[in-house]
Amino acid sequence: MPKLPKLPAPPLPGPMQNPPPRPGDGNGPMTPLEGAAQAGITVIDWVDERTSLSGAARWMMFRKVPKGTNWFYTLGSATMFAFLNQAVTGVFLAMYYRPDASGGAYESIRYVTNDVFLGQFVRGMHKWGSSVMVILVFLHMGRTFFFGAYKYPRELNWVIGVVLLILTMVMSFTGYLLPFDQRAYWATIVGVNINGTGPLIGPYLSDFLRGGSEFGATTLSRFYAIHMLLIPGALATLIGAHLYLVAKLGTTAPPWQKAQTRAELREAEV
């Protein structure tokens, strides 16, 4: 009996076919690593085709940088990453924390420190990260001031930065009470009383922070709400506006670079 000819296999759908090799690539089959990279590119292309986010990303990431840019210009990015560290570690701590003034707050912190896996490490990152963030905010603002980056047309960005500094200090102050031990309790009382000495709004501000005329359970709940909900939301919103203005207006050259450029222009005119 004659052997029947073998029919060709039906063609695979387009999404299941391997893409053509790029110039310079080998013609062999893709390795698992190359296949994973191609799958990631496909997903990104699929998302970008429907959202057009690549244009916004290019506008934000790829921009002209003035000559003379140095490591001082990384202080703003370092501050943002310190805020992200506080946000991530704060979420993990909030999973165990109880704002209970009758002992639950202190016990929850003790449990995180002594019994939770990597709890002491996460709490240490959050505790020392707050100090690092405050230091970085002051260094960043000092660099902005001494480099003259607060001048036209960046005045609004400077104002937003000042508000971010104030919110960072408020966040540090409200978080100090949350362990609700003796040191946090009495230090917060001193801080609230200092705020009460301010002109006009001082007494009202103290009453607001205490949640009444006495320092107690309502004070802890109010500090917890301010620290976990109010301040992080305001910080995230203002950081977004701050980064938008930085991308839109660009960064300024160092003052010595500006002086050198002026001297070169004068020499060219002569």
Secondary structure as UniProt FT lines:
FT   HELIX           14..16
FT   TURN            23..24
FT   HELIX           32..51
FT   HELIX           53..61
FT   TURN            67..68
FT   HELIX           71..74
FT   HELIX           75..94
FT   TURN            95..96
FT   TURN            101..103
FT   HELIX           104..114
FT   TURN            117..118
FT   HELIX           119..146
FT   TURN            147..150
FT   TURN            152..153
FT   HELIX           155..176
FT   TURN            177..179
FT   HELIX           182..196
FT   TURN            199..201
FT   HELIX           202..210
FT   HELIX           217..225
FT   HELIX           226..230
FT   HELIX           231..249
FT   HELIX           255..269
//
